[in-house]
Amino acid sequence: MSELRISLEQVRRALSLPDFDPDPARQRMAPLTRAMRRPDLPGAPKLAGVLVLLCVDSHSERLHLVLMRRAETDGVHSGQMSFPGGRQEPGETFEQTAIREALEEIGASQVEILGALAPLYILPSDFEVHPIVGYVPYRPIWTPQPTEVAEVVEAPLELLFDEQIKGSEIAQRGELTLNIRYYLINGNKVWGATAIILSELEHRLRAVLHLNGVS
């Protein structure tokens, strides 16, 4: 895929596909026991916005995907790879939540919103997550919030098409034994909700680029 170069316009087109069904794409990277939507539980889920951020690498001028590795804490998602994001505050749109959290967590600013991906329910934390795709036309100097973020990780957007970085393993999460599927990005296993969101983005781009995949 080294000769493939994804443009910003192709990303915009991928996010605005009128008849794209996200579920088959998301199931590609979901644990086999994963439910995409909230079961019949009392009350309403908590709401969150996350920023699927793209920046321009200063050397290659390629679009890079920006992820972060969460700090080791007592939280449910401690040490995991994720997107910047957090709980929606009263009066905020999901775009505002995602931008605020990205500024607080990794120092991203001047973000242009490109579009959104489908909402995703996360059972362990009872959150409905709304992924917002954004772009900055340069490579920022990242300033990770040290109590929340251990590392900011960048990778070329085209890396999502490399089948060699995709794998699976059996893992124990509390009382559950899961068949986890992941992207291996810069030595980090990206799984769970983050991988599911990436898979939707990947297959939207595949549809625009007429590559094999689901649509």
C-alpha positions in Angstrom: 0.0 0.0 0.0 3.0 2.3 0.0 1.9 3.9 -3.3 -1.6 4.6 -2.0 -2.1 8.1 -0.7 -5.5 9.0 0.8 -6.6 12.6 0.2 -8.7 14.8 2.5 -11.4 14.9 -0.2 -11.6 11.1 -0.2 -12.0 11.2 3.6 -14.9 13.7 3.2 -16.5 11.4 0.6 -16.1 8.4 2.8 -17.9 10.1 5.7 -20.8 11.2 3.5 -21.6 7.9 1.7 -25.4 7.8 1.6 -26.1 4.0 1.8 -23.2 2.7 3.9 -24.2 0.2 6.5 -21.6 0.4 9.3 -22.5 -2.9 11.1 -20.7 -5.4 8.8 -17.5 -3.3 8.8 -17.6 -2.9 12.6 -18.2 -6.7 13.2 -14.8 -7.3 11.4 -13.0 -6.0 14.5 -15.5 -6.6 17.2 -15.0 -9.3 19.9 -17.3 -12.2 19.0 -19.5 -11.5 22.0 -19.8 -7.8 21.3 -23.2 -6.1 21.0 -23.2 -2.9 18.9 -26.3 -1.5 20.6 -27.4 -1.1 24.2 -29.4 -4.0 25.6 -32.8 -3.4 27.4 -31.5 -1.8 30.5 -33.2 0.8 32.8 -32.5 4.4 32.3 -30.4 6.0 29.5 -26.7 5.5 28.7 -24.2 8.1 29.5 -23.2 10.1 26.3 -19.7 10.8 25.1 -17.9 12.3 22.1 -14.5 11.1 20.8 -12.3 12.7 18.2 -11.0 10.6 15.4 -8.2 13.1 14.5 -6.2 13.3 11.3 -3.1 15.5 10.9 -0.6 16.0 8.2 2.8 14.5 8.7 5.5 17.2 8.1 7.9 14.9 6.2 5.7 12.7 4.0 2.7 15.1 3.8 0.5 12.1 4.3 -2.6 12.1 6.5 -1.8 10.6 9.8 -4.3 9.0 12.3 -3.8 10.2 15.9 -4.4 7.8 18.8 -3.4 7.9 22.4 -2.5 5.3 25.0 -4.3 6.0 28.3 -2.3 6.2 31.5 -2.3 3.3 33.9 -5.0 3.9 36.5 -7.8 2.1 38.3 -10.3 2.9 35.5 -12.1 0.4 33.2 -10.0 1.5 30.1 -6.6 1.9 31.9 -3.6 1.6 29.6 -5.7 1.0 26.5 -5.4 2.6 23.1 -8.1 5.1 22.4 -9.2 8.4 20.8 -9.3 11.6 22.8 -12.8 12.0 24.2 -15.0 12.0 27.2 -18.4 12.6 28.6 -20.7 15.1 27.1 -21.3 18.2 29.2 -24.8 19.8 29.5 -25.4 22.1 26.5 -22.6 20.6 24.4 -22.9 19.1 20.9 -20.9 15.9 20.4 -18.5 17.9 18.2 -17.9 20.4 21.0 -17.3 17.5 23.4 -14.8 15.9 21.1 -12.9 19.1 20.5 -12.8 20.1 24.1 -11.5 16.7 25.2 -8.9 16.6 22.5 -7.6 20.0 23.6 -7.5 18.9 27.2 -6.0 15.5 26.7 -3.4 15.9 23.9 -3.3 19.7 23.1 -5.0 19.5 19.7 -6.4 22.8 18.6 -7.8 24.5 15.4 -9.6 21.3 14.5 -11.8 21.3 11.4 -14.8 18.9 11.7 -15.1 16.6 8.6 -18.0 14.5 9.7 -19.1 11.7 12.0 -19.2 7.9 12.3 -22.0 5.8 13.7 -22.6 5.9 17.5 -21.3 2.9 19.4 -22.5 1.5 22.7 -19.8 0.3 25.2 -21.3 -2.1 27.8 -18.6 -2.1 30.5 -19.0 1.6 31.1 -22.6 2.0 29.8 -21.5 4.8 27.4 -23.0 5.6 24.0 -20.0 7.0 22.1 -20.3 9.4 19.2 -17.1 9.4 17.0 -16.4 12.8 15.4 -13.8 12.9 12.6 -11.6 16.0 12.6 -8.5 17.4 10.8 -5.7 19.8 11.5 -3.6 20.9 8.4 -0.3 20.5 10.2 1.5 18.2 12.7 0.8 19.6 16.2 3.3 19.5 19.0 1.4 17.2 21.3 1.0 18.0 25.0 -0.4 14.9 26.6 -2.2 15.4 29.9 0.0 13.3 32.1 -2.6 11.9 34.5 -4.7 10.7 31.6 -2.5 10.1 28.7 0.7 8.0 28.6 1.6 8.5 24.9 0.3 10.0 21.7 0.6 7.6 18.7 0.5 8.5 15.0 0.3 6.3 12.0 -0.3 6.8 8.3 -4.0 6.5 7.5 -3.2 4.0 4.8 -1.9 1.6 7.4 -5.5 0.6 8.1 -5.5 -1.3 4.8 -2.5 -3.5 5.7 -3.9 -7.0 6.6 -0.6 -7.8 8.3 -1.3 -5.5 11.2 -4.6 -7.2 12.0 -4.8 -10.1 14.4 -6.8 -11.8 17.1 -6.1 -13.4 20.5 -8.0 -15.0 23.4 -8.0 -12.6 26.4 -9.5 -12.6 29.9 -11.4 -9.5 30.8 -12.8 -9.9 34.4 -15.0 -13.0 34.2 -15.3 -12.9 30.5 -13.1 -14.8 28.0 -13.1 -12.9 24.7 -11.8 -13.5 21.2 -10.3 -10.0 20.7 -9.5 -8.6 17.3 -7.0 -5.8 17.0 -4.9 -3.5 14.8 -1.2 -3.6 15.7 -0.2 0.1 15.3 3.4 1.1 16.2 3.6 -1.9 18.5 0.3 -1.2 20.3 -2.7 -3.5 20.1 -5.7 -1.4 19.3 -8.9 -3.3 20.2 -12.4 -2.9 21.5 -14.4 0.2 20.7 -11.4 2.0 19.2 -10.8 -0.9 16.7 -14.5 -1.1 15.9 -14.5 2.7 15.1 -11.4 2.4 13.0 -12.9 -0.5 11.1 -15.9 1.6 10.1 -13.5 4.3 8.9 -11.4 1.8 7.0 -14.3 0.3 5.1 -15.8 3.6 4.3 -12.5 4.5 2.7 -12.4 1.1 0.9 -15.8 1.9 -0.6 -14.6 5.2 -1.9 -11.3 3.8 -3.2 -13.0 0.7 -4.7 -10.8 -1.6 -2.6 -12.1 -5.0 -1.5 -14.0 -4.9 1.7 -17.6 -4.5 3.0 -20.0 -1.7 2.1 
